[in-house]
Amino acid sequence: MSDLRGKTLFITGASRGIGLAIALRAARDGANVAIAAKSGVPNPKLPGTIHTAAAEVDAAGGQGLALQCDIREEDQVQAAVAATVERFGGIDILVNNASAIWLRGALDTPMKRFDLMMQVNSRGSFLCAQACLPHLLRSANPHILTLAPPPNLDPKWWGPHTGYTLAKMGMSFVTLGLAAEFGPQGVAVNALWPRTVIATDALKMIPDVSVGGCRTPEILADAAHAVLTTPSRELNGRFIIDEELLRERGATDFARYAVDTTQPLLADLFLDDPELGQGLHA
């Protein structure tokens, strides 16, 4: 399968950033994209809403569907999935992109923040998969792709921000389990993670982080496209790094993804890459 024409994607947190980039890459193929996110009205700190994202999908050549949905709420997820199926006739792909972040130690992590990360990251990914799977199992080439890192138990990734690491690794372990359960039934369940820090509007809100050594969300969009156009029975249970996959598929020009080609690239969280500097806690 060379493109996503006619396929229906359900993408969480797709009103901006990485989720929106994945949506627009699919839209250029002529895909249907359900934009499931909380941002129904403009946020003074962050650009983009579900409505602007859906309009961008339409302009790029796809069909967008704006769905205001808090993935912590089971009834809202079920309603968003039902609306997607009603509009497009089914769901072929789930992209678990929505995620909450709080890079602080235990004494500086309010339980409200801890609970938010658990509910959005691991629980939200599981809930969205549970809601979409009955439809994915009827698809010709079903995929679940979750933005989560390879599992890593090195204490250096846990000490600085136990809550966030636990929540993010929860998404990784959900991927591991669902791949084992549904891979044999033909549903590809994989995780995707960037080799470098990605320049998003949310990143700019984290103190002391420069976007100069980052890449743009388009590298993840291209990597996701490569995953989602692969036959589902040929790719399952992998923790994929964006650059590694794109190199496997023949890509050589990675400078085009750099925010600033004069700056050294920064490794993303949970990755031990001696060729890159560290941009976040390590």
PARO-696724 format. One line per field, with one value per residue (C-alpha): residue number from 1; residue in one letter; x, y, z. Coordinates in pm, whole numbers, plus 32768, in hexadecimal, padded with zeros to 4 digits. Layout:
BEGIN
resi = (NUM / ...)
resn = (A / ...)
px = (X / ...)
py = (Y / ...)
pz = (Z / ...)
END
This chain:
BEGIN
resi = (1 / 2 / 3 / 4 / 5 / 6 / 7 / 8 / 9 / 10 / 11 / 12 / 13 / 14 / 15 / 16 / 17 / 18 / 19 / 20 / 21 / 22 / 23 / 24 / 25 / 26 / 27 / 28 / 29 / 30 / 31 / 32 / 33 / 34 / 35 / 36 / 37 / 38 / 39 / 40 / 41 / 42 / 43 / 44 / 45 / 46 / 47 / 48 / 49 / 50 / 51 / 52 / 53 / 54 / 55 / 56 / 57 / 58 / 59 / 60 / 61 / 62 / 63 / 64 / 65 / 66 / 67 / 68 / 69 / 70 / 71 / 72 / 73 / 74 / 75 / 76 / 77 / 78 / 79 / 80 / 81 / 82 / 83 / 84 / 85 / 86 / 87 / 88 / 89 / 90 / 91 / 92 / 93 / 94 / 95 / 96 / 97 / 98 / 99 / 100 / 101 / 102 / 103 / 104 / 105 / 106 / 107 / 108 / 109 / 110 / 111 / 112 / 113 / 114 / 115 / 116 / 117 / 118 / 119 / 120 / 121 / 122 / 123 / 124 / 125 / 126 / 127 / 128 / 129 / 130 / 131 / 132 / 133 / 134 / 135 / 136 / 137 / 138 / 139 / 140 / 141 / 142 / 143 / 144 / 145 / 146 / 147 / 148 / 149 / 150 / 151 / 152 / 153 / 154 / 155 / 156 / 157 / 158 / 159 / 160 / 161 / 162 / 163 / 164 / 165 / 166 / 167 / 168 / 169 / 170 / 171 / 172 / 173 / 174 / 175 / 176 / 177 / 178 / 179 / 180 / 181 / 182 / 183 / 184 / 185 / 186 / 187 / 188 / 189 / 190 / 191 / 192 / 193 / 194 / 195 / 196 / 197 / 198 / 199 / 200 / 201 / 202 / 203 / 204 / 205 / 206 / 207 / 208 / 209 / 210 / 211 / 212 / 213 / 214 / 215 / 216 / 217 / 218 / 219 / 220 / 221 / 222 / 223 / 224 / 225 / 226 / 227 / 228 / 229 / 230 / 231 / 232 / 233 / 234 / 235 / 236 / 237 / 238 / 239 / 240 / 241 / 242 / 243 / 244 / 245 / 246 / 247 / 248 / 249 / 250 / 251 / 252 / 253 / 254 / 255 / 256 / 257 / 258 / 259 / 260 / 261 / 262 / 263 / 264 / 265 / 266 / 267 / 268 / 269 / 270 / 271 / 272 / 273 / 274 / 275 / 276 / 277 / 278 / 279 / 280 / 281 / 282)
resn = (M / S / D / L / R / G / K / T / L / F / I / T / G / A / S / R / G / I / G / L / A / I / A / L / R / A / A / R / D / G / A / N / V / A / I / A / A / K / S / G / V / P / N / P / K / L / P / G / T / I / H / T / A / A / A / E / V / D / A / A / G / G / Q / G / L / A / L / Q / C / D / I / R / E / E / D / Q / V / Q / A / A / V / A / A / T / V / E / R / F / G / G / I / D / I / L / V / N / N / A / S / A / I / W / L / R / G / A / L / D / T / P / M / K / R / F / D / L / M / M / Q / V / N / S / R / G / S / F / L / C / A / Q / A / C / L / P / H / L / L / R / S / A / N / P / H / I / L / T / L / A / P / P / P / N / L / D / P / K / W / W / G / P / H / T / G / Y / T / L / A / K / M / G / M / S / F / V / T / L / G / L / A / A / E / F / G / P / Q / G / V / A / V / N / A / L / W / P / R / T / V / I / A / T / D / A / L / K / M / I / P / D / V / S / V / G / G / C / R / T / P / E / I / L / A / D / A / A / H / A / V / L / T / T / P / S / R / E / L / N / G / R / F / I / I / D / E / E / L / L / R / E / R / G / A / T / D / F / A / R / Y / A / V / D / T / T / Q / P / L / L / A / D / L / F / L / D / D / P / E / L / G / Q / G / L / H / A)
px = (8000 / 80AD / 7FC4 / 7EA1 / 7D9C / 7C42 / 7CC4 / 7C2E / 7D13 / 7CA9 / 7DBC / 7DBB / 7E4E / 7E59 / 7DFA / 7F69 / 80D0 / 812B / 7FC4 / 7F6A / 80A2 / 8041 / 7EDE / 7F51 / 8040 / 7F1F / 7E3A / 7F26 / 7EDC / 7D66 / 7D26 / 7C05 / 7C82 / 7BC4 / 7C64 / 7C1B / 7C91 / 7C1A / 7C67 / 7B15 / 7B60 / 7CA6 / 7DAB / 7E66 / 7FA8 / 7F94 / 7F1F / 7E22 / 7CD1 / 7C1F / 7B6A / 7CA1 / 7D48 / 7C20 / 7C20 / 7D93 / 7D4F / 7C43 / 7D2D / 7E40 / 7D5D / 7CC0 / 7B7A / 7B91 / 7AA1 / 7ABF / 7A6A / 7A84 / 7AF1 / 7B9F / 7C3B / 7C25 / 7AAB / 7A32 / 78E2 / 798A / 7A79 / 795F / 7894 / 79BB / 79FE / 788D / 7884 / 79B6 / 791B / 77D2 / 7884 / 7983 / 78FC / 7A12 / 7B6B / 7CAE / 7DB3 / 7DCD / 7EE7 / 7F13 / 7FC1 / 7F23 / 800A / 8037 / 8191 / 8220 / 839A / 83BF / 842F / 8348 / 8333 / 82E3 / 81D5 / 8077 / 7F96 / 7EAF / 7FCA / 8024 / 7EBD / 7E9F / 7FCF / 7F54 / 7DF8 / 7E63 / 7F9A / 7F76 / 7E03 / 7DA1 / 7E69 / 7DC9 / 7C6A / 7C8A / 7D10 / 7BF4 / 7AF3 / 7B8F / 7BEB / 7A93 / 7AAB / 7C1D / 7BE0 / 7AFF / 7C00 / 7CD4 / 7E16 / 7DE1 / 7EE7 / 7F0B / 8031 / 8088 / 8180 / 8246 / 83B4 / 8461 / 843D / 8561 / 859D / 86DE / 86B8 / 8743 / 85F8 / 8528 / 85D1 / 859A / 8428 / 8398 / 8230 / 8266 / 8349 / 824A / 8130 / 81F7 / 827D / 8116 / 80CA / 81F0 / 8175 / 8013 / 80AD / 816B / 8034 / 7F48 / 804A / 805B / 7EDF / 7E73 / 7FA1 / 7F41 / 7DE9 / 7E84 / 7E84 / 7FDD / 8028 / 8169 / 8207 / 82BD / 83B6 / 8499 / 8612 / 862B / 855D / 843F / 83F3 / 8287 / 81CD / 81A8 / 8323 / 8354 / 8297 / 839E / 84A4 / 8610 / 85D0 / 8649 / 85A5 / 86E3 / 875A / 8604 / 855F / 8407 / 82D3 / 82E0 / 83E7 / 82F2 / 81DE / 82B2 / 8317 / 81AD / 8145 / 824D / 81C7 / 8059 / 8088 / 8137 / 8066 / 7FF0 / 8062 / 81C5 / 8203 / 818F / 820D / 832E / 83AD / 840F / 84FC / 849A / 85F1 / 8646 / 850A / 852C / 8692 / 8616 / 8522 / 8632 / 8628 / 8774 / 8721 / 86DC / 875C / 860B / 856D / 865F / 85E2 / 8741 / 8849 / 8960 / 88FE / 895A / 8830 / 87A8 / 8743 / 85E1 / 8584 / 85B9 / 86BD / 8830 / 88CE / 8A3F / 8A3E / 8942 / 893C / 8836 / 8725 / 8648 / 868B / 8778)
py = (8000 / 813B / 8240 / 827A / 82E2 / 8291 / 8217 / 829F / 830F / 835E / 843A / 84B4 / 8607 / 8665 / 87D3 / 883A / 87BE / 8657 / 85DF / 86EC / 86A4 / 8533 / 8598 / 867E / 857A / 8485 / 8593 / 85CC / 8465 / 84A6 / 8402 / 843F / 84C7 / 84E1 / 85F1 / 8588 / 8689 / 876A / 88B2 / 891E / 8A8E / 8B51 / 8B40 / 8C88 / 8BC5 / 8ABF / 8AE5 / 8A05 / 8968 / 8833 / 8913 / 89B7 / 8861 / 87C7 / 88EF / 88B8 / 8748 / 87AC / 88A7 / 87A0 / 86B7 / 85DE / 85E3 / 8666 / 862A / 8706 / 8648 / 86ED / 85CF / 85AC / 8450 / 8436 / 8415 / 82C3 / 8344 / 8456 / 8360 / 8271 / 8391 / 840D / 82B2 / 8286 / 83D8 / 8377 / 822E / 82D9 / 83DB / 82FE / 819C / 810D / 8143 / 80BE / 8167 / 81E4 / 82D3 / 82FF / 844E / 8506 / 851C / 85E8 / 864B / 86CB / 86B8 / 86E5 / 8612 / 8568 / 8689 / 877C / 86A8 / 86FE / 85CB / 8681 / 8681 / 8517 / 84A8 / 856D / 84BF / 8366 / 83A5 / 843D / 8372 / 8204 / 81F2 / 82D1 / 8200 / 80C1 / 8156 / 81D8 / 8089 / 7FD2 / 80B3 / 809E / 7F2D / 7EA4 / 7F7C / 7F41 / 7DCA / 7DFC / 7ECC / 7E41 / 7ED8 / 7F43 / 7FFA / 8086 / 8172 / 820A / 8323 / 8274 / 821F / 80CE / 8043 / 80B9 / 8064 / 812D / 81F3 / 832C / 8350 / 8311 / 83E1 / 853C / 850B / 83C3 / 8426 / 847B / 8351 / 8266 / 82F8 / 82EF / 8192 / 8130 / 8185 / 80AA / 7F82 / 7FAC / 7F94 / 7E5A / 7DB0 / 7E0F / 7DA4 / 7C4C / 7C30 / 7CC1 / 7C98 / 7B2B / 7BAC / 7C90 / 7DDB / 7E7C / 7F1B / 7FE5 / 810D / 8230 / 8317 / 842B / 8408 / 857D / 8674 / 86F6 / 8869 / 8892 / 89B4 / 88E7 / 88BA / 8A31 / 8A42 / 896A / 8A48 / 8A3B / 8975 / 8A07 / 8997 / 89DE / 8876 / 87E3 / 8756 / 87B1 / 86D3 / 867D / 856F / 84B5 / 84EB / 844D / 832D / 82F4 / 82F0 / 81E8 / 8111 / 8139 / 80E2 / 7F9B / 7E5A / 7E28 / 7CBD / 7D22 / 7E1E / 7DE1 / 7E10 / 7EF4 / 8025 / 80F6 / 821F / 8314 / 8345 / 81D3 / 8170 / 8280 / 8213 / 80AC / 812D / 81E5 / 8349 / 8403 / 8576 / 85BF / 8725 / 8796 / 873B / 880A / 894A / 89DB / 891A / 89D9 / 894C / 87ED / 8705 / 86AA / 8548 / 8517 / 848D / 831C / 82ED / 82B4 / 833E / 8394 / 8452 / 8554 / 864D / 863E / 8743 / 86D4 / 8625 / 84FE)
pz = (8000 / 7F87 / 801C / 8108 / 800A / 808C / 81DC / 831E / 8435 / 859A / 862D / 8794 / 87EB / 867B / 8693 / 8688 / 868B / 863B / 8626 / 852C / 845C / 8447 / 83E9 / 82D2 / 8244 / 822C / 81A0 / 807C / 8016 / 8026 / 8178 / 8266 / 83B2 / 84F8 / 85CE / 8734 / 8831 / 894B / 889B / 881F / 8859 / 882A / 893F / 897A / 89BE / 88A9 / 873F / 8693 / 86DD / 8660 / 8568 / 84D6 / 84C1 / 8409 / 8318 / 82D6 / 8290 / 8193 / 80EF / 80D4 / 800F / 811A / 81D9 / 833B / 845A / 8590 / 86CE / 8821 / 88FE / 8A4D / 8A3C / 8BB7 / 8B90 / 8B13 / 8A98 / 89CC / 892A / 88D4 / 8842 / 8772 / 86E8 / 8696 / 85E5 / 8518 / 84AD / 845B / 8382 / 82D3 / 82F4 / 83CC / 8462 / 83CB / 84A5 / 860A / 865D / 87D4 / 87D1 / 88F9 / 8A23 / 8B5F / 8BDB / 8D25 / 8D47 / 8EBF / 8FE5 / 90DC / 91D4 / 90BB / 9017 / 9091 / 9096 / 8FA7 / 8EA7 / 8EF6 / 8EC4 / 8D80 / 8CEB / 8D50 / 8CCA / 8B7E / 8B2D / 8B86 / 8BDB / 8AB6 / 89BF / 8A41 / 8A3C / 88D7 / 8862 / 8911 / 8869 / 870E / 8705 / 86A4 / 856B / 852F / 852E / 83FF / 8342 / 8226 / 82B2 / 841B / 84E7 / 8644 / 865E / 87AF / 87EB / 88FA / 893C / 8949 / 8AAC / 8B7F / 8CED / 8D15 / 8E5C / 8DB6 / 8CFC / 8E33 / 8F3F / 8EAA / 8E5A / 8EDA / 8E92 / 8D25 / 8CE5 / 8D81 / 8CB1 / 8B6D / 8BA5 / 8BEA / 8A7F / 8A17 / 8AE2 / 8A5D / 8901 / 8964 / 89E9 / 88CF / 87CB / 886A / 887E / 8731 / 864E / 860B / 85A3 / 849E / 855A / 8554 / 86A6 / 86B1 / 8763 / 86C2 / 876B / 86E9 / 86F4 / 873D / 8801 / 8728 / 8717 / 877A / 8817 / 8955 / 8968 / 8963 / 8AAC / 8B5C / 8C07 / 8B97 / 8A59 / 890F / 87CB / 8705 / 8721 / 86D3 / 85A0 / 851C / 8549 / 83D6 / 8414 / 84F3 / 83F5 / 82E3 / 83C6 / 842E / 82C0 / 827C / 8397 / 833F / 81D0 / 822B / 8220 / 8385 / 839A / 833F / 8455 / 85B7 / 8717 / 86BB / 8774 / 864B / 8646 / 8534 / 8493 / 849E / 83E7 / 82E2 / 829F / 8279 / 8173 / 80B2 / 813A / 8143 / 8167 / 82D4 / 82D4 / 824E / 839B / 846C / 850C / 84F5 / 8433 / 84E3 / 8637 / 86B5 / 86CD / 8824 / 8881 / 88F9 / 8A4C / 8A97 / 8986 / 89BC / 8880 / 88A6 / 875D / 87DE / 88F8 / 8A0A / 89F2 / 8B12 / 8C5C / 8C56)
END
